[in-house]
Amino acid sequence: MNFFRGVISGQAAGPQPSGAETIQKLCDRVASSTLLEDRRDAVRALKSLSKKYRMEVGTQAMDHLINILQTDRSDSEILGYALDTLYNVICNDEEEEQDESEDENAQKQADDLGLQFTDTFVQDPEHVTLLLTLLEEFDFHVRWPGVKLLTALLKNQGPQIQGIILVSPMGVSRLMDLLADSREVIRNDGLLLLQQLTKSNAAIQKIVAFENAFERLLDIITEEGSSDGGIVVEDCLLLLLNLLKNNSSNQNFFKEGSYIQRMKPWFEVGDDNSGWSAQKVTNLHLMLQLVRVMVSPVNSPGATASCQKSMFQCGLLQQLCTILMATGVPADILTETINTVSEVIRGSQVNQDYFASVNAPSNPPRPAIVVLLMSMVNERQPFVLRCAVLYCFQCFLYKNQKGQGEIVATLLPSTIDANSISAGQLLCGGLFSADSLSNWCAAVALAHALQDNLTQKEQLLRVQLATSLGKPPVSLLQQCTNILSQGDKIVRRGSKVQTRVGLLMLLCTWISNCPIAVTHFLHNQENVPFLTAQISENLGEDERLVQGLCALLLGICIYYNDNSLENYTKEKLKQLIEKRIGKENFVEKLCFITKHELYSRAAQKPQPVFPSPEQMLFDHEFTKLVKELEGVITKAVHKSSEEEKKEEEVKKTLEQHDNIVTQYKELIREQDAQLQELKEQVACMTSQNEQLQATITQQQSQILQHKDQYNILKLKLAKENQGQSNSQGDGSQVNGLQTEELTQLREEVEELRKQHSLLQTQLGDKDALISSLKSGAAQTAEGPAGGSDDTELLQELEALRSQVQSQSTEIGQLKMERQDLLRRAEVGCSDTLPSSDSSLDAAKMAELESRLGAQTSEMERLKAEVKNLSESRAELEKRLDSTTSTVAILQTEKEKLQTDVQESKKEQDDLLMLLADQDQKITNLKWRLKQLGETVEDEDDLDTRDQTDDDDEEDEDED
């Protein structure tokens, strides 16, 4: 212990040991000490030496420190010392005091040392997993050093640590829990840790996003005061940028989660914009970058359009325009706001229309576009601000033919207002000013007003400019060519290369794909000689770019030439190139454009970002035009007249084929329409046919019915005639009963037989039903309810059965009487009976018929009663089923309760066993303590003492 105190306090009696020797002794003590306090003191001493002797501590003590993390998990103090020591060894932060004269090699060696120790630590991935496990400890002295150590590891070996965390179960989730820590120090360092964790790893970015990171980070930003917050807001915004940049999945999740709407309050700056702290500027700058990430041109068009729509609907675009037109906004915030508005409106017609309607708060009010263009052509404005305004103007006109028409209309004579400044006047003023950067910006802006818009290219040919008093006005196209061909006094100045490049880009964009503009350009006799002279000369490196652009302009005149001018047809221009320049030389000068370094830089992204004004030469959209035209111009120059004639013939043939195809398409469309009409007619006729067929079938059935009725009537008539003839022929009667009456009686007897058999069948069915009801009643007799009802039902069934039997007996008697009557009727054919007997038989027959009707009604009543009984039985069966299911459920619950009781008894037995073991251990320990001479109080003594204390307290209360 004295040794440790000497190391920590710096006091030593005798010769001082070297740092390496001290560290070696401390490491030996950490490895060999059995007492936790000794190991803790040794690790504390290593921590105090880890910054001064970083190499020695890292080399000798790292394994011991890792072993401490694995074995001494129960002591948070020693864990904190070990983690702090590892952090001091691995971290490369420039917090150590260093002399200013220290060279970069020393710092590089320190960085290499941190990387070396990091590699040593992560050789075993289990060490990182162990560190993730320690982060679950809530103790501040363990969690905070663990967060710092993991952050340092990620800074030194990010991809390797990310891979280990990614495959670790719940690894990212454990780190996300740091954001919910109530201690701000741990939460803030957790933000720094997540920043390092999410760098350039899309998989981890997705996991963090789906761990509700957006919600937590936006809540923290709101709690900290949004743009007025401190460094914590900045850390949250940096983490959001890591999660969203170049990650389409997270961007879609952010948009679908309605988090864009939560960004609007960030930009609600007050009217008093005088207090802009450095932290607020940084925060707002990052917030604007976050908006730009969601609508960046490199994103998919669908996702960008959806985000632009959401930003307009929630009012975010309106808020940004408010900042754009506000006063007192810092220059860098204003520049970034312009860039943000540019990308929010780029390619979105609704947003572009809204931006066109925004007015600056001036007197009189001016459109925001005009105010921005005034800044662009003003050479006293900062360079980055002018680039941002140009980008905003380009985005406003991108795929916006309506906006292009409005800009070009401000240049036309019929729409010029002398009392106000228009966008066209500002562009013309910048195009012909003395500032080369204004020339270039105005030329590129005007070129975007003509991009992919043939109508505006033709309209711009109408623009006339007044050069000086007393001279006639000249067209805008002529004035641009005049500036290019002014002579050696101006065009050979180095500062004017930028102006000439801008004008050449404007002319190339203007006359491309516009034969009328090509004709206007060639109509000036000085233009072609100037271009050929420029291309054929051998000039310096800067002028080679101008030569390439001149070659491109001349090539466009060849490719889009309609041969309307005899002196400058395609063939004559190619002959001129071959004689004055040479085809190979022409193509070489043309290819120099794409080989230029600044061309490749401009082709990467739409935003014009240049380190200095001198490097501002190419526009992004113009690079697309060059890429499109370079190949076709090269082919057009090398083609002979015969090949061109063949191509023209092929084009004519193709046009003819196209016309024929168009005619056939129109014919097919007409035939399709006719076919559709015929199909509708066929469907209508089919339905009419079906209706007529149904009518015919109905009429046929009616005809058959009428035929049958006719045949029946015919037979009746024949029988009547036959009966009249028979009665007239012999005049005989059989006991007052005719042959037809006997036939009717036989039919009635047959009908009675059928009814009797039917009744017998129904009686058998009722007997079976009664027997089934008896069995069901016997089964339900044990139930608590319903027994008396079943007995009454059985009694009613017996009564019904007896009634049915009596009715059957009566029917049998009637049958016998009827047979007797028939027999007597047959006998009466030979013997003549008195008339009184016949009247007696008729009365008897009437009585029989009435009794038969009564029996039939009685049978109907019995059927109804049997039906009611069947329904009652079905209801009883349902009640029985429900009772059975209830009993089964109760039985199941009973078994479950019995199982729980058995398990509880088993647990109680286990607890009793544990208590018995514990009592035995306590007894043994007491016995050992007594053997060692220690005074141990038994439970009886403790109870006696407690009783004595209670008595004393009672006495005091009484006093």
Order of alpha helices (4+ residues) and beta strands (2+ residues): alpha-alpha-alpha-alpha-alpha-alpha-alpha-alpha-alpha-alpha-alpha-alpha-alpha-alpha-alpha-alpha-alpha-alpha-alpha-alpha-beta-beta-alpha-alpha-alpha-alpha-alpha-alpha-beta-beta-alpha-alpha-alpha-alpha-alpha-alpha-alpha-alpha-alpha-alpha-alpha-alpha-alpha-alpha-alpha
